[in-house]
Amino acid sequence: PLKVPDEDMGYDPAKYPYPPEYNGHLESVMITNRQIKKRVKDLARLIHRDYKGRRIVMVCVLKGASTFYHDLLTELQELNQGFDMEFLRCQSYEGTESSGEIKITGGLVFDHLKNKHVMVVEDILDTGTTLAQLIPILKEKGHPKSVQCCTLLQKRRSVVAHVRCKYTGFSIPDHFIIGYGLDYNELYRDLKDIWVISNEGIRFDASTLHK
């Protein structure tokens, strides 16, 4: 993975537009959209190198990975890499801390994985709790030929993650980040860039936006 430094990169927030209702909610830009798109292209090349001539079932972990998933598949299309698409929902976050237990709430058809090469696409690898529980379920119920994972982000933490992803975009500091599909209480997925959330953003009552 590409390492994002611990210190603030000093990007000028004025150059990275966002919806006006987020004024005060964003502390700093961690990764720009241009950097993300370049790295997604790199990841697609790595995946194609390893799976050229083989079809992959690309499994998107909703909702957080959806933006990354779309961009990654677009780059795989440019490389003429064949793939099938599957989606599931599972939740491991409650607020800013990982809850330690996942809830699978989405409808993956396990029969679609049988004897196939499977790639789980995640937005962020934090504690690894989600993937550590999800991958054994996919193996047990889906009987795939192989299972790998691809994550856009991996947090640098004092506690070692339960699993490792073969394909990782960025290694990032242990901050709570939002944007490019990542949310806090269902807000901020619509940001193009990846930001560090501010205390005001954490305290904000999302219900006030839809009155």
Accessible surface in RSA format (square Angstrom, percent):
REM  Atomic radii and reference values for relative SASA: ProtOr
REM  Chains: A
REM  Algorithm: Lee & Richards
REM  Probe-radius: 1.40
REM  Slices: 20
REM RES _ NUM      All-atoms   Total-Side   Main-Chain    Non-polar    All polar
REM                ABS   REL    ABS   REL    ABS   REL    ABS   REL    ABS   REL
RES PRO A   1    97.93  71.4  58.51  53.3  39.42 143.3  59.51  49.1  38.42 238.8
RES LEU A   2    91.26  50.8  89.67  64.2   1.58   4.0  91.26  64.1   0.00   0.0
RES LYS A   3   143.59  70.1 116.02  71.2  27.57  65.6  60.35  54.3  83.24  88.7
RES VAL A   4    12.25   8.1  11.25  10.2   1.00   2.4  12.25  10.6   0.00   0.0
RES PRO A   5    45.80  33.4  39.90  36.4   5.90  21.4  44.12  36.4   1.69  10.5
RES ASP A   6    95.20  66.7  80.00  79.6  15.20  36.0  31.17  73.4  64.03  63.9
RES GLU A   7   117.70  67.6 105.74  80.0  11.96  28.5  61.80 119.5  55.91  45.6
RES ASP A   8    98.27  68.8  64.83  64.5  33.44  79.1  42.41  99.8  55.86  55.7
RES MET A   9    86.37  44.7  57.55  38.1  28.83  68.6  56.72  48.2  29.65  39.3
RES GLY A  10    61.97  76.4   0.00   N/A  61.97  76.4  33.09  90.8  28.88  64.7
RES TYR A  11    51.36  24.0  37.06  21.1  14.30  37.2  36.93  27.8  14.42  17.8
RES ASP A  12    67.32  47.2  58.47  58.2   8.85  20.9  25.23  59.4  42.10  42.0
RES PRO A  13    63.53  46.3  61.46  56.0   2.07   7.5  61.81  51.0   1.72  10.7
RES ALA A  14    91.20  83.9  50.78  78.4  40.42  91.9  63.59  89.6  27.61  73.1
RES LYS A  15   151.54  73.9 126.32  77.5  25.23  60.1  77.46  69.7  74.09  78.9
RES TYR A  16    42.67  19.9  42.56  24.2   0.11   0.3  20.32  15.3  22.35  27.5
RES PRO A  17   102.33  74.6  87.78  80.0  14.55  52.9  95.95  79.2   6.38  39.7
RES TYR A  18    71.49  33.4  46.06  26.2  25.43  66.2  22.28  16.7  49.21  60.7
RES PRO A  19    33.67  24.5  28.87  26.3   4.80  17.5  33.67  27.8   0.00   0.0
RES PRO A  20   102.85  75.0  93.94  85.6   8.92  32.4  97.46  80.5   5.40  33.5
RES GLU A  21    81.53  46.8  61.14  46.3  20.39  48.6  29.92  57.9  51.61  42.1
RES TYR A  22     7.40   3.5   7.23   4.1   0.17   0.5   0.22   0.2   7.18   8.8
RES ASN A  23    91.92  63.4  81.95  79.2   9.98  24.0  30.44  73.3  61.48  59.4
RES GLY A  24    43.34  53.4   0.00   N/A  43.34  53.4  27.99  76.8  15.35  34.4
RES HIS A  25     5.34   2.9   5.34   3.7   0.00   0.0   0.00   0.0   5.34   6.2
RES LEU A  26    24.21  13.5   3.01   2.2  21.20  53.3   3.01   2.1  21.20  57.0
RES GLU A  27   113.53  65.2  87.73  66.4  25.80  61.4  30.76  59.5  82.77  67.6
RES SER A  28    16.76  14.2  15.72  21.0   1.04   2.4   8.75  18.6   8.02  11.2
RES VAL A  29     2.09   1.4   0.00   0.0   2.09   5.0   0.00   0.0   2.09   5.7
RES MET A  30    12.95   6.7   6.61   4.4   6.34  15.1  10.47   8.9   2.48   3.3
RES ILE A  31     1.76   1.0   1.76   1.3   0.00   0.0   1.76   1.3   0.00   0.0
RES THR A  32    10.88   7.7  10.88  11.0   0.00   0.0   7.66  10.3   3.22   4.9
RES ASN A  33    24.59  17.0  24.24  23.4   0.35   0.9   7.41  17.8  17.18  16.6
RES ARG A  34   206.32  86.6 197.05 100.4   9.27  22.1  77.45 105.9 128.86  78.1
RES GLN A  35    71.76  40.1  66.29  48.4   5.48  13.0  29.41  62.6  42.35  32.1
RES ILE A  36     0.00   0.0   0.00   0.0   0.00   0.0   0.00   0.0   0.00   0.0
RES LYS A  37    89.14  43.5  87.51  53.7   1.63   3.9  43.60  39.2  45.55  48.5
RES LYS A  38   137.04  66.9 131.83  80.9   5.21  12.4  99.26  89.3  37.78  40.2
RES ARG A  39    27.11  11.4  26.41  13.5   0.69   1.6   0.94   1.3  26.17  15.9
RES VAL A  40     1.05   0.7   1.05   0.9   0.00   0.0   1.05   0.9   0.00   0.0
RES LYS A  41    83.33  40.7  83.28  51.1   0.05   0.1  47.53  42.8  35.80  38.1
RES ASP A  42    33.48  23.5  31.30  31.2   2.19   5.2  11.28  26.5  22.20  22.1
RES LEU A  43     0.48   0.3   0.48   0.3   0.00   0.0   0.48   0.3   0.00   0.0
RES ALA A  44     0.31   0.3   0.31   0.5   0.00   0.0   0.31   0.4   0.00   0.0
RES ARG A  45   124.22  52.2 117.98  60.1   6.24  14.9  49.24  67.3  74.98  45.4
RES LEU A  46    58.46  32.6  58.13  41.6   0.33   0.8  58.46  41.1   0.00   0.0
RES ILE A  47     0.00   0.0   0.00   0.0   0.00   0.0   0.00   0.0   0.00   0.0
RES HIS A  48    29.81  16.3  29.81  20.7   0.00   0.0  21.65  22.3   8.16   9.5
RES ARG A  49   160.49  67.4 133.11  67.9  27.38  65.2  73.94 101.0  86.56  52.5
RES ASP A  50    36.64  25.7  21.27  21.2  15.37  36.3  11.52  27.1  25.11  25.0
RES TYR A  51     9.29   4.3   9.29   5.3   0.00   0.0   3.84   2.9   5.46   6.7
RES LYS A  52   152.17  74.2 130.46  80.0  21.71  51.7  73.89  66.5  78.28  83.4
RES GLY A  53    84.48 104.2   0.00   N/A  84.48 104.2  43.82 120.3  40.65  91.1
RES ARG A  54   105.59  44.3  96.94  49.4   8.66  20.6  49.07  67.1  56.53  34.3
RES ARG A  55   141.96  59.6 126.51  64.5  15.45  36.8  58.48  79.9  83.49  50.6
RES ILE A  56     0.17   0.1   0.00   0.0   0.16   0.4   0.17   0.1   0.00   0.0
RES VAL A  57     2.91   1.9   2.91   2.6   0.00   0.0   2.91   2.5   0.00   0.0
RES MET A  58     0.00   0.0   0.00   0.0   0.00   0.0   0.00   0.0   0.00   0.0
RES VAL A  59     0.00   0.0   0.00   0.0   0.00   0.0   0.00   0.0   0.00   0.0
RES CYS A  60     0.00   0.0   0.00   0.0   0.00   0.0   0.00   0.0   0.00   0.0
RES VAL A  61     7.34   4.8   6.04   5.5   1.30   3.1   6.04   5.2   1.30   3.5
RES LEU A  62    43.83  24.4  36.19  25.9   7.63  19.2  36.20  25.4   7.63  20.5
RES LYS A  63    84.31  41.1  77.04  47.3   7.27  17.3  39.03  35.1  45.27  48.2
RES GLY A  64     9.86  12.2   0.00   N/A   9.86  12.2   4.77  13.1   5.09  11.4
RES ALA A  65     0.19   0.2   0.00   0.0   0.19   0.4   0.00   0.0   0.19   0.5
RES SER A  66    44.06  37.2  39.31  52.5   4.75  10.9  24.60  52.4  19.46  27.3
RES THR A  67    49.49  35.2  44.02  44.6   5.47  13.0  33.31  44.7  16.19  24.5
RES PHE A  68     0.73   0.4   0.73   0.5   0.00   0.0   0.73   0.4   0.00   0.0
RES TYR A  69     5.97   2.8   5.97   3.4   0.00   0.0   5.97   4.5   0.00   0.0
RES HIS A  70   121.30  66.3 117.18  81.4   4.12  10.5  85.71  88.3  35.60  41.4
RES ASP A  71    19.89  13.9  18.58  18.5   1.31   3.1   3.00   7.1  16.88  16.8
RES LEU A  72     0.00   0.0   0.00   0.0   0.00   0.0   0.00   0.0   0.00   0.0
RES LEU A  73     9.17   5.1   9.17   6.6   0.00   0.0   9.17   6.4   0.00   0.0
RES THR A  74    54.59  38.8  53.94  54.7   0.64   1.5  45.86  61.6   8.72  13.2
RES GLU A  75    31.63  18.2  31.34  23.7   0.30   0.7   1.71   3.3  29.92  24.4
RES LEU A  76     0.00   0.0   0.00   0.0   0.00   0.0   0.00   0.0   0.00   0.0
RES GLN A  77   108.70  60.8  94.26  68.9  14.44  34.4  29.77  63.4  78.93  59.9
RES GLU A  78   129.89  74.6 103.16  78.0  26.73  63.7  30.76  59.5  99.14  80.9
RES LEU A  79    54.59  30.4  43.97  31.5  10.62  26.7  48.08  33.8   6.51  17.5
RES ASN A  80   139.26  96.0 107.14 103.5  32.12  77.3  34.43  82.9 104.83 101.3
RES GLN A  81     9.26   5.2   2.85   2.1   6.41  15.3   1.47   3.1   7.79   5.9
RES GLY A  82    27.92  34.4   0.00   N/A  27.92  34.4  21.21  58.2   6.71  15.0
RES PHE A  83    26.06  13.0  15.59   9.7  10.47  27.3  15.59   9.5  10.47  30.0
RES ASP A  84    44.37  31.1  39.59  39.4   4.78  11.3  19.85  46.7  24.52  24.5
RES MET A  85   101.42  52.5  79.17  52.4  22.25  53.0  47.41  40.3  54.01  71.6
RES GLU A  86    22.99  13.2  22.04  16.7   0.95   2.3   1.24   2.4  21.74  17.8
RES PHE A  87    81.18  40.6  74.95  46.4   6.23  16.2  75.06  45.5   6.12  17.5
RES LEU A  88     3.73   2.1   2.41   1.7   1.32   3.3   3.73   2.6   0.00   0.0
RES ARG A  89   101.50  42.6 101.50  51.7   0.00   0.0  22.75  31.1  78.75  47.7
RES CYS A  90    15.10  11.4   0.00   0.0  15.10  35.5   1.10   2.8  14.00  15.1
RES GLN A  91   100.83  56.4  96.17  70.3   4.65  11.1  30.92  65.8  69.91  53.0
RES SER A  92    10.79   9.1   6.64   8.9   4.14   9.5   0.50   1.1  10.29  14.4
RES TYR A  93    61.43  28.7  56.09  31.9   5.33  13.9  55.18  41.5   6.25   7.7
RES GLU A  94   108.31  62.2  90.39  68.4  17.92  42.7  39.91  77.2  68.40  55.8
RES GLY A  95    30.48  37.6   0.00   N/A  30.48  37.6  16.30  44.7  14.18  31.8
RES THR A  96    47.05  33.5  33.36  33.8  13.68  32.6  11.60  15.6  35.45  53.6
RES GLU A  97   122.33  70.2 120.65  91.3   1.68   4.0  54.59 105.6  67.75  55.3
RES SER A  98    30.74  26.0   7.08   9.4  23.67  54.5   5.51  11.7  25.24  35.4
RES SER A  99    50.73  42.9  12.63  16.9  38.10  87.8  19.43  41.4  31.30  43.8
RES GLY A 100    46.66  57.5   0.00   N/A  46.66  57.5  26.09  71.6  20.57  46.1
RES GLU A 101   116.34  66.8 114.21  86.4   2.13   5.1  31.24  60.4  85.09  69.5
RES ILE A 102    17.27   9.8   4.70   3.5  12.56  30.3   4.70   3.4  12.56  34.1
RES LYS A 103   118.08  57.6 112.81  69.2   5.27  12.5  71.36  64.2  46.72  49.8
RES ILE A 104    69.99  39.8  37.87  28.2  32.12  77.4  37.87  27.3  32.12  87.2
RES THR A 105   100.56  71.5  63.66  64.5  36.90  87.9  63.65  85.5  36.90  55.8
RES GLY A 106    23.12  28.5   0.00   N/A  23.12  28.5  10.41  28.6  12.71  28.5
RES GLY A 107    74.56  92.0   0.00   N/A  74.56  92.0  39.61 108.7  34.96  78.3
RES LEU A 108    16.92   9.4   2.47   1.8  14.45  36.3   2.47   1.7  14.45  38.9
RES VAL A 109    69.84  46.0  65.79  59.6   4.05   9.7  69.84  60.7   0.00   0.0
RES PHE A 110    55.38  27.7  51.70  32.0   3.68   9.6  51.70  31.3   3.68  10.5
RES ASP A 111   115.51  80.9 101.59 101.1  13.92  32.9  24.78  58.3  90.74  90.5
RES HIS A 112    81.66  44.6  79.99  55.6   1.67   4.3  54.13  55.8  27.52  32.0
RES LEU A 113     0.00   0.0   0.00   0.0   0.00   0.0   0.00   0.0   0.00   0.0
RES LYS A 114   117.23  57.2 110.31  67.7   6.92  16.5  53.34  48.0  63.89  68.1
RES ASN A 115    96.04  66.2  87.36  84.4   8.67  20.9  19.94  48.0  76.10  73.6
RES LYS A 116    79.79  38.9  75.70  46.4   4.08   9.7  52.17  47.0  27.62  29.4
RES HIS A 117    24.22  13.2  24.14  16.8   0.08   0.2  17.76  18.3   6.46   7.5
RES VAL A 118     0.02   0.0   0.00   0.0   0.02   0.0   0.01   0.0   0.01   0.0
RES MET A 119     0.00   0.0   0.00   0.0   0.00   0.0   0.00   0.0   0.00   0.0
RES VAL A 120     0.00   0.0   0.00   0.0   0.00   0.0   0.00   0.0   0.00   0.0
RES VAL A 121     0.00   0.0   0.00   0.0   0.00   0.0   0.00   0.0   0.00   0.0
RES GLU A 122    11.73   6.7  11.73   8.9   0.00   0.0   0.20   0.4  11.53   9.4
RES ASP A 123    19.37  13.6  19.37  19.3   0.00   0.0   0.93   2.2  18.44  18.4
RES ILE A 124    22.63  12.9  12.92   9.6   9.71  23.4  12.92   9.3   9.71  26.3
RES LEU A 125     3.16   1.8   2.60   1.9   0.56   1.4   3.16   2.2   0.00   0.0
RES ASP A 126    11.76   8.2   7.94   7.9   3.82   9.0   3.61   8.5   8.15   8.1
RES THR A 127    23.18  16.5  20.84  21.1   2.33   5.6  20.64  27.7   2.54   3.8
RES GLY A 128     4.22   5.2   0.00   N/A   4.22   5.2   2.31   6.3   1.92   4.3
RES THR A 129    13.92   9.9  11.64  11.8   2.29   5.4   7.59  10.2   6.33   9.6
RES THR A 130    16.42  11.7  15.15  15.4   1.27   3.0   8.79  11.8   7.64  11.5
RES LEU A 131     1.75   1.0   1.53   1.1   0.22   0.6   1.53   1.1   0.22   0.6
RES ALA A 132    31.99  29.4  18.74  28.9  13.25  30.1  20.74  29.2  11.25  29.8
RES GLN A 133    63.57  35.5  57.08  41.7   6.48  15.4  33.15  70.6  30.42  23.1
RES LEU A 134     1.12   0.6   1.12   0.8   0.00   0.0   1.12   0.8   0.00   0.0
RES ILE A 135    26.48  15.1  26.48  19.7   0.00   0.0  26.48  19.1   0.00   0.0
RES PRO A 136    70.15  51.1  64.84  59.1   5.31  19.3  67.77  56.0   2.38  14.8
RES ILE A 137    47.32  26.9  46.73  34.8   0.60   1.4  47.29  34.1   0.03   0.1
RES LEU A 138     0.51   0.3   0.51   0.4   0.00   0.0   0.51   0.4   0.00   0.0
RES LYS A 139   113.55  55.4 106.21  65.2   7.34  17.5  53.02  47.7  60.53  64.5
RES GLU A 140   126.76  72.8 110.82  83.8  15.94  37.9  44.44  86.0  82.32  67.2
RES LYS A 141   119.02  58.1 100.35  61.6  18.67  44.5  54.28  48.9  64.75  69.0
RES GLY A 142     1.42   1.8   0.00   N/A   1.42   1.8   0.36   1.0   1.06   2.4
RES HIS A 143   109.71  60.0 102.01  70.9   7.70  19.7  66.74  68.8  42.97  50.0
RES PRO A 144    23.39  17.0   3.12   2.8  20.27  73.7   3.16   2.6  20.23 125.7
RES LYS A 145   134.89  65.8 102.02  62.6  32.86  78.2  57.80  52.0  77.09  82.1
RES SER A 146    38.35  32.4  29.07  38.8   9.28  21.4  37.08  79.0   1.27   1.8
RES VAL A 147    21.45  14.1   0.62   0.6  20.83  50.2   0.62   0.5  20.83  56.5
RES GLN A 148    60.27  33.7  58.46  42.7   1.81   4.3   4.14   8.8  56.13  42.6
RES CYS A 149     3.79   2.9   3.21   3.6   0.58   1.4   0.00   0.0   3.79   4.1
RES CYS A 150     0.00   0.0   0.00   0.0   0.00   0.0   0.00   0.0   0.00   0.0
RES THR A 151     0.00   0.0   0.00   0.0   0.00   0.0   0.00   0.0   0.00   0.0
RES LEU A 152     0.38   0.2   0.38   0.3   0.00   0.0   0.38   0.3   0.00   0.0
RES LEU A 153     0.01   0.0   0.01   0.0   0.00   0.0   0.01   0.0   0.00   0.0
RES GLN A 154    45.64  25.5  45.62  33.3   0.03   0.1   6.06  12.9  39.58  30.0
RES LYS A 155    18.30   8.9  10.09   6.2   8.20  19.5   1.24   1.1  17.05  18.2
RES ARG A 156    67.75  28.4  52.88  27.0  14.87  35.4  54.05  73.9  13.70   8.3
RES ARG A 157    83.03  34.9  52.01  26.5  31.03  73.9   9.86  13.5  73.17  44.3
RES SER A 158   119.86 101.3  74.16  99.0  45.71 105.3  59.49 126.7  60.37  84.6
RES VAL A 159    97.27  64.0  89.95  81.4   7.32  17.6  93.98  81.7   3.29   8.9
RES VAL A 160   128.61  84.6 111.11 100.6  17.50  42.2 115.95 100.7  12.66  34.3
RES ALA A 161    18.72  17.2   5.60   8.6  13.12  29.8   5.68   8.0  13.04  34.5
RES HIS A 162   124.60  68.1  90.01  62.6  34.59  88.5  66.27  68.3  58.33  67.9
RES VAL A 163    32.25  21.2  25.58  23.2   6.67  16.1  32.25  28.0   0.00   0.0
RES ARG A 164   211.63  88.9 186.97  95.3  24.66  58.7  64.82  88.6 146.80  89.0
RES CYS A 165    14.68  11.1   0.00   0.0  14.68  34.5   0.40   1.0  14.27  15.4
RES LYS A 166   119.03  58.1  82.19  50.4  36.85  87.7  58.19  52.4  60.84  64.8
RES TYR A 167     5.07   2.4   3.76   2.1   1.30   3.4   5.07   3.8   0.00   0.0
RES THR A 168     9.75   6.9   4.73   4.8   5.02  12.0   2.94   4.0   6.81  10.3
RES GLY A 169     0.00   0.0   0.00   N/A   0.00   0.0   0.00   0.0   0.00   0.0
RES PHE A 170     9.34   4.7   9.34   5.8   0.00   0.0   9.34   5.7   0.00   0.0
RES SER A 171    16.01  13.5  16.01  21.4   0.00   0.0   9.66  20.6   6.35   8.9
RES ILE A 172     0.00   0.0   0.00   0.0   0.00   0.0   0.00   0.0   0.00   0.0
RES PRO A 173     7.37   5.4   5.67   5.2   1.69   6.1   7.37   6.1   0.00   0.0
RES ASP A 174    78.42  54.9  53.02  52.8  25.40  60.1  16.73  39.4  61.69  61.5
RES HIS A 175    77.00  42.1  71.64  49.8   5.36  13.7  53.31  54.9  23.69  27.6
RES PHE A 176    34.20  17.1  25.99  16.1   8.21  21.4  25.99  15.8   8.21  23.5
RES ILE A 177     5.35   3.0   0.97   0.7   4.38  10.6   0.97   0.7   4.38  11.9
RES ILE A 178     0.00   0.0   0.00   0.0   0.00   0.0   0.00   0.0   0.00   0.0
RES GLY A 179     0.00   0.0   0.00   N/A   0.00   0.0   0.00   0.0   0.00   0.0
RES TYR A 180     5.26   2.5   3.39   1.9   1.87   4.9   4.63   3.5   0.63   0.8
RES GLY A 181     1.66   2.0   0.00   N/A   1.66   2.0   1.66   4.5   0.00   0.0
RES LEU A 182     9.58   5.3   8.47   6.1   1.11   2.8   9.58   6.7   0.00   0.0
RES ASP A 183    37.90  26.5  28.96  28.8   8.94  21.1   0.00   0.0  37.90  37.8
RES TYR A 184    21.62  10.1  19.83  11.3   1.80   4.7   5.22   3.9  16.40  20.2
RES ASN A 185    85.52  59.0  65.28  63.1  20.24  48.7  26.87  64.7  58.65  56.7
RES GLU A 186   100.32  57.6  82.68  62.5  17.65  42.0  53.41 103.3  46.91  38.3
RES LEU A 187    21.70  12.1  20.41  14.6   1.29   3.3  21.70  15.2   0.00   0.0
RES TYR A 188     1.52   0.7   0.31   0.2   1.22   3.2   0.31   0.2   1.22   1.5
RES ARG A 189    55.80  23.4  47.32  24.1   8.48  20.2  36.21  49.5  19.59  11.9
RES ASP A 190    87.37  61.2  56.24  56.0  31.13  73.6  48.64 114.5  38.74  38.6
RES LEU A 191     4.52   2.5   0.21   0.1   4.31  10.8   1.53   1.1   2.99   8.0
RES LYS A 192   128.14  62.5 121.41  74.5   6.73  16.0  70.30  63.3  57.84  61.6
RES ASP A 193     6.41   4.5   6.37   6.3   0.05   0.1   0.00   0.0   6.41   6.4
RES ILE A 194     0.02   0.0   0.02   0.0   0.00   0.0   0.02   0.0   0.00   0.0
RES TRP A 195     2.59   1.0   2.59   1.3   0.00   0.0   2.04   1.1   0.55   0.9
RES VAL A 196    15.84  10.4  15.84  14.3   0.00   0.0  15.84  13.8   0.00   0.0
RES ILE A 197     8.20   4.7   1.64   1.2   6.56  15.8   1.64   1.2   6.56  17.8
RES SER A 198    16.31  13.8  16.11  21.5   0.20   0.5  16.31  34.7   0.00   0.0
RES ASN A 199   105.15  72.5 100.99  97.6   4.17  10.0  14.37  34.6  90.79  87.8
RES GLU A 200    82.18  47.2  80.06  60.6   2.12   5.0  24.33  47.1  57.85  47.2
RES GLY A 201     1.16   1.4   0.00   N/A   1.16   1.4   0.00   0.0   1.16   2.6
RES ILE A 202    57.54  32.7  49.54  36.9   8.00  19.3  49.54  35.7   8.00  21.7
RES ARG A 203   176.42  74.1 144.61  73.7  31.80  75.7  76.33 104.3 100.08  60.7
RES PHE A 204    59.18  29.6  39.75  24.6  19.43  50.6  46.40  28.1  12.79  36.6
RES ASP A 205    80.76  56.6  71.71  71.4   9.05  21.4  34.60  81.4  46.16  46.0
RES ALA A 206    27.84  25.6  23.50  36.3   4.34   9.9  23.62  33.3   4.22  11.2
RES SER A 207    69.59  58.8  53.15  70.9  16.44  37.9  52.67 112.2  16.92  23.7
RES THR A 208    61.11  43.5  43.67  44.3  17.44  41.6  40.17  54.0  20.94  31.7
RES LEU A 209    61.36  34.2  31.41  22.5  29.95  75.3  34.28  24.1  27.09  72.9
RES HIS A 210   161.93  88.5 127.08  88.3  34.85  89.2  92.87  95.7  69.06  80.4
RES LYS A 211   203.56  99.3 129.40  79.4  74.16 176.6 115.87 104.3  87.69  93.4
END  Absolute sums over single chains surface
CHAIN  1 A    10959.3       8740.5       2218.8       5658.9       5300.4
END  Absolute sums over all chains
TOTAL         10959.3       8740.5       2218.8       5658.9       5300.4
